[in-house]
């Protein structure tokens, strides 16, 4: 895995990262975005365009948000690899830990 989207994105989903990603590996759930670890090419294009600074290289994730890495892996283990986010469209669910979070930024 390379890059991970963490807490600041929940309920925000600005999607500037989606527009910047050259390999279309950032997928959308109802409350959060997820980078597919099998499709990400570690280019880092998504990180600097995130207006809420929610994207981290996996080794740089703050300790409190380290679980987001496992959440992304679990999410794609469940849904599989769609081969591109734009062709697939949004998913109808989030990882259970993300779904259980209280509303953010309210």
MOHU-V995017 format. One record per residue. N is the residue number from 0. D_LAST is the distance of its C-alpha to the last C-alpha in Angstrom with 2 decimals. Layout:
N_D_LAST / N_D_LAST
//
This chain:
0_30.98 / 1_29.99 / 2_26.44 / 3_23.25 / 4_19.65 / 5_17.38 / 6_13.92 / 7_12.52 / 8_13.13 / 9_11.28 / 10_9.18 / 11_10.40 / 12_14.13 / 13_15.59 / 14_19.03 / 15_21.11 / 16_22.49 / 17_23.66 / 18_25.60 / 19_27.16 / 20_28.22 / 21_31.99 / 22_32.35 / 23_29.49 / 24_28.27 / 25_24.46 / 26_23.42 / 27_20.30 / 28_18.74 / 29_16.08 / 30_13.24 / 31_15.23 / 32_18.41 / 33_21.56 / 34_24.66 / 35_27.80 / 36_29.93 / 37_33.12 / 38_32.56 / 39_31.10 / 40_33.95 / 41_32.43 / 42_32.63 / 43_29.46 / 44_28.75 / 45_25.11 / 46_24.18 / 47_24.76 / 48_23.02 / 49_19.58 / 50_17.42 / 51_14.97 / 52_18.04 / 53_17.24 / 54_20.89 / 55_23.49 / 56_27.13 / 57_27.50 / 58_29.47 / 59_26.89 / 60_23.87 / 61_22.53 / 62_23.87 / 63_20.57 / 64_19.75 / 65_23.36 / 66_22.67 / 67_21.04 / 68_24.63 / 69_25.96 / 70_23.16 / 71_24.15 / 72_27.81 / 73_27.35 / 74_25.41 / 75_28.31 / 76_30.92 / 77_29.69 / 78_29.36 / 79_32.10 / 80_32.62 / 81_32.18 / 82_33.90 / 83_31.31 / 84_27.73 / 85_28.44 / 86_31.30 / 87_29.40 / 88_26.14 / 89_22.81 / 90_23.11 / 91_21.95 / 92_20.59 / 93_19.01 / 94_20.65 / 95_20.32 / 96_18.67 / 97_15.88 / 98_15.64 / 99_15.48 / 100_12.45 / 101_9.52 / 102_6.44 / 103_5.54 / 104_3.79 / 105_0.00
//
